[in-house]
Amino acid sequence: IHEISHGPTGVSRLRLLPGFLSPEEADWMFSKLLAELPWSQKTNYRQGEAYGEPRLTCWFGELPYTYARSTMAANAQWHPLLSTLRAAVEQASGRSFNSLLCNLYRDGRDSIGWHSDDEASLGDGPTIASISLGDTRVFGLRKRPPPDENGDFTYVEQIRVPLSHGTLLVMDGATQDDWQHQVAKEYHDRGPRINLTFRTMFPEPEGHRPGTKLRFTSMRP
Ligand SMILES: O=C(O)CCC(=O)C(=O)O
């Protein structure tokens, strides 16, 4: 358990469990999910311009999920293996989750840019638990600069966590308020990697446009 900062919003905490799944379990789960999940490339919008995400995704949950001006439809048909994994993650983390965003990084050129999981639909101080399968990729975190830095991240604290096959990472407390995270492109060969991010979604607040951030932040690229 790593407390990566205290304030301004509260304690930001990472819980890292390498070997949460044994290599054998992780191997067959990776192959099964790669073959059986309905992977597709989502189209997002930035300043009215459409762009395809540099990764494939799929969504499970009774509510739709909107981010970057585009919506993943509700999908209550959980793959049986994902239901089993959800129960295991709930037991390990002591939290419950009603939704799952799955990411597939096909190779080292696939990525996710700096963002926080802080849409209003995720509630205040959300806990996000993620399982990594496949090739190791570096999970980067950077602290939000204080307001007088005017959004300049040049001198902020950064943390790099390699997430290997079978690792569970739980982010909670103020992590989504005070930090951003990314999985950057790599310039040497990487095999495919699946990341399963369990979260809890709430209905969009009355009168909110779906996908609204809790505050103004950069959008998930
Ligand atoms: O692939 C990862 O480890 C991170 C995924 C992520 O940041 C997200 O789905 O919000």
The ligand as a Tripos MOL2 file, in Angstrom:
@<TRIPOS>MOLECULE
LIG
   10     9     1     0     0
SMALL
NO_CHARGES

@<TRIPOS>ATOM
      1 O1         -4.3620    0.3240  -18.9420 O.co2     1 LIG1
      2 C1         -4.2660    0.8110  -17.8280 C.2       1 LIG1
      3 O2         -3.5480    0.3100  -16.9570 O.co2     1 LIG1
      4 C2         -5.0030    2.0870  -17.4970 C.3       1 LIG1
      5 C3         -6.3700    2.2310  -18.1340 C.3       1 LIG1
      6 C4         -6.9930    3.5450  -17.7880 C.2       1 LIG1
      7 O3         -6.3290    4.4800  -17.4250 O.2       1 LIG1
      8 C5         -8.4440    3.7400  -17.8670 C.2       1 LIG1
      9 O4         -9.1620    2.8730  -18.3750 O.co2     1 LIG1
     10 O5         -8.9070    4.7850  -17.3920 O.co2     1 LIG1
@<TRIPOS>BOND
     1     1     2 2
     2     2     3 1
     3     2     4 1
     4     4     5 1
     5     5     6 1
     6     6     7 2
     7     6     8 1
     8     8     9 2
     9     8    10 1
@<TRIPOS>SUBSTRUCTURE
     1 LIG1         1 GROUP 0 **** ****
